[in-house]
Amino acid sequence: MPAPRIEIELDKLAYNASKLTALYDTKGVCVTAVTKGVCGSPRIASALLDSGIHSFGDSRIANIQKMRQAGLDAQFTLIRSPMPSEIERVVEFADVSLNTEISVIRLLARQAVKRGKIQRIILMIELGDLREGILPSDVEPMVAEVMSLRGVKLIGIGTNLACFGGVRPTEENMQALSAIVGNLQRKFGINFEVVSGGNSANYQWFVSTSDVGLVNHLRIGEAILLGCDTLTRERIPDLYTDAFTLVAEVIELKTKPSQPYGEIAQDAFGRVPVFENRGNIERAILAIGRQDVDGLTIYPRIKADILGISSDHLILDVSGLGLEVGAEVQFDIGYSTLLRVMMSSYVEKVYLPRSHLMAQGPSPC
Ligand SMILES: *Cc1c(COP(=O)(O)O)cnc(C)c1O
């Protein structure tokens, strides 16, 4: 098989999705699967669709276009505020968009009227993470104007935490969201279809709260893809964390010193590297680099230490492991590496065939 490659076990992803939708359903919360971590892969979306997910979100309209054109029968939400320059494509390909700017919503409305369509709108509220969001004090006039526009339908209110500022979803901020929604519903005499409380980072809040308030929706990416709670990066019970396996090939294997010799200046990325002295070690070079992976979130499945990474070379201490040139090494990966791997045209994407049996679930660890 070609290397480097990412092996994708669709059964495990489908399993994670069905476990999470069942969990969130216990308190009346439905799930939109977020596909931006896998560049909107239609193969992955289709496996999730089979597992019972009917709503997908992505931050890139190009990914939504790709999934639509692959014929996936689902609802698509653009989860990043639309660029004014992409309004036509948003109205064409996304059913719903998350919005924070009235000028953008006016453009969506005008475009939707022109095409005889309705763009469904979720307004995002700022609750402290300081990425996208309307300040709570500004939301009422915005709701009033959006409700008055033809071509758009205000279907809900949402918020996003733990992405930029690292702010944890808690009882307090989730109740604050419900309070804002409750006030708006009373004031405008409406009932929102969607109250979208957040992303994978809402897991701990969800399992510990006795009252989800008005929250009835979450947008979940990483927990489905990597099976972990994004606040701690710990495994969510009973989910697979190894649906993705990165594989790279050894192209040099030599016993060399553990410290560079000669005069030391900057490395390829402008840093002055420092290496611990471990004496002579077996050093393997793998044919994969920063063009393909994020050097920070790859974890060898063998007992090898990562010594460093340049654009096209990954260097490991493989002392005592008996590797050979041409051997393959497998890695677990984190979210930032998953993103980079899926974007790299140098990494082959290998979808492992789905077995007819639904995956039985991971062994407890
Ligand atoms: C990326 C993103 C999500 C999904 O986040 P995960 O941590 O992958 O669950 C949800 N909502 C918005 C607005 C996002 O940008």
The ligand as a MOL file (V3000), in Angstrom:
LIG
                    3D

  0  0  0     0  0            999 V3000
M  V30 BEGIN CTAB
M  V30 COUNTS 15 15 0 0 0
M  V30 BEGIN ATOM
M  V30 1 C -15.4680 23.3990 14.8020 0
M  V30 2 C -16.7620 23.8280 15.3160 0
M  V30 3 C -17.6050 22.9080 15.9490 0
M  V30 4 C -17.1900 21.4740 16.2290 0
M  V30 5 O -16.1900 21.4510 17.1930 0
M  V30 6 P -15.6360 20.0590 17.7810 0
M  V30 7 O -14.7300 20.4590 18.8740 0
M  V30 8 O -14.9230 19.3950 16.6560 0
M  V30 9 O -16.8130 19.2880 18.2270 0
M  V30 10 C -18.8490 23.3500 16.3640 0
M  V30 11 N -19.2390 24.6140 16.1580 0
M  V30 12 C -18.4710 25.5260 15.5490 0
M  V30 13 C -18.9870 26.9090 15.3460 0
M  V30 14 C -17.1980 25.1650 15.1090 0
M  V30 15 O -16.4360 26.0770 14.5080 0
M  V30 END ATOM
M  V30 BEGIN BOND
M  V30 1 1 1 2
M  V30 2 1 2 3
M  V30 3 2 2 14
M  V30 4 1 3 4
M  V30 5 2 3 10
M  V30 6 1 4 5
M  V30 7 1 5 6
M  V30 8 2 6 7
M  V30 9 1 6 8
M  V30 10 1 6 9
M  V30 11 1 10 11
M  V30 12 2 11 12
M  V30 13 1 12 13
M  V30 14 1 12 14
M  V30 15 1 14 15
M  V30 END BOND
M  V30 END CTAB
M  END
